[in-house]
Amino acid sequence: MSVDFKDLPVQTTDSVLTVDLIADLPLLDVEGAVLYVKQDQSLYLYNGTSWSVIAGSSAGTLTNWAFLAINWDTSPVVNASITGGVVWTYIYNSVTRYRFVPTTYDTSEDAFYTTFTDPTLSGLIVTRGF
């Protein structure tokens, strides 16, 4: 199946397509497609038959790495360089989270935390690790 994105009400952000309404999901019924829906602030996956919310991706839980990585109130800023990588500050819905990005990139170490007191991160939320 070929999809012409110019005819769909979608935006792209870091390879995640974004739509405004849940009603827009059927516009991209492609197996394996992932869409971020602004209406309920969740990531959805199409399994070839139906759309479903990806576990942990809803705004209420904020435990999905991809959701945290692409959503912020203002652009993330570098907070500090610590042993092994860089700590970024992300603010979303007025809540501050800290993302550690390792110097030698490893998805199992790219993670979000609730607290950063230089040089210590604590309160692991989620790692990218896949």
C-alpha positions in Angstrom: 0.0 0.0 0.0 1.3 3.5 -0.9 0.3 6.5 1.2 0.7 10.0 0.0 1.3 12.0 3.2 0.7 15.4 1.5 -3.0 14.6 1.4 -3.2 13.7 5.1 -3.6 16.1 8.1 -0.4 14.9 9.7 2.9 16.5 10.8 6.2 14.7 11.3 8.4 15.1 14.4 11.4 12.9 14.9 9.9 10.3 12.6 6.7 10.1 14.6 3.6 11.3 12.7 1.3 13.6 14.6 -2.5 14.1 14.1 -4.9 16.3 15.9 -7.8 14.0 16.5 -8.4 10.3 17.3 -10.8 10.4 14.3 -7.8 11.0 12.0 -6.2 7.6 12.8 -7.9 5.7 10.0 -6.2 8.0 7.5 -3.0 6.0 7.9 -4.1 2.4 8.3 -0.6 0.9 7.6 0.5 -2.0 9.7 3.2 -1.0 12.1 2.4 2.8 11.8 2.8 4.8 15.0 1.0 8.1 15.4 1.0 10.7 18.1 -2.5 12.1 18.8 -2.6 15.6 20.2 -6.3 15.2 21.3 -5.4 12.7 24.1 -1.6 13.1 24.0 -0.9 9.4 23.4 1.0 7.3 20.9 -1.1 4.8 18.9 0.1 1.7 17.0 -1.8 0.1 14.0 -1.5 -3.7 14.1 -3.0 -4.3 10.7 -6.5 -4.5 12.1 -7.0 -1.7 14.6 -5.3 1.2 16.4 -4.4 0.9 20.1 -2.6 3.1 22.6 1.0 2.1 23.2 1.3 1.1 26.9 2.8 3.8 29.0 2.5 6.5 26.3 -0.5 8.4 27.6 0.0 11.9 29.0 -1.3 10.6 32.3 1.5 8.2 32.8 4.3 9.8 30.8 6.5 6.7 30.9 7.1 6.3 27.2 10.6 7.4 26.1 9.4 8.5 22.6 6.6 10.6 24.1 9.0 12.3 26.5 11.6 12.9 23.8 9.3 14.7 21.5 7.1 16.7 23.9 8.3 19.8 25.7 7.1 23.3 26.6 10.3 25.0 25.4 13.3 23.5 23.6 15.4 21.2 25.8 18.7 22.7 27.0 22.0 21.2 28.1 22.1 21.2 31.8 25.6 19.6 32.5 28.3 17.4 31.2 28.9 14.5 33.6 30.9 11.3 33.4 29.8 9.3 30.4 27.5 11.9 28.8 25.3 15.0 28.9 22.3 15.8 30.9 19.5 17.7 29.2 16.6 19.5 30.9 13.1 18.9 29.5 10.1 20.7 30.7 6.6 19.4 29.7 3.3 20.5 31.3 5.5 22.6 33.8 7.2 19.4 35.0 11.0 19.2 34.8 12.6 15.9 33.7 16.2 15.2 33.0 17.5 13.2 30.0 20.9 11.5 30.1 22.4 11.1 26.6 25.6 9.0 26.7 28.7 10.2 24.9 29.2 6.8 23.2 25.6 6.3 22.3 23.8 3.3 23.7 20.0 3.1 23.7 20.1 1.3 27.1 21.7 4.4 28.7 19.6 7.1 27.0 17.1 7.7 29.7 14.8 10.2 31.5 15.0 10.9 35.2 12.9 12.9 37.7 15.9 14.4 39.7 19.3 15.7 38.9 21.7 17.0 41.5 25.0 17.5 39.7 26.5 14.9 39.1 23.8 12.4 40.2 20.6 11.4 38.3 17.9 9.6 40.2 14.3 8.6 39.8 14.6 6.6 36.6 11.4 7.1 34.5 12.3 5.2 31.3 15.2 4.2 29.1 15.1 4.2 25.3 16.7 0.7 25.3 15.4 -1.4 22.4 
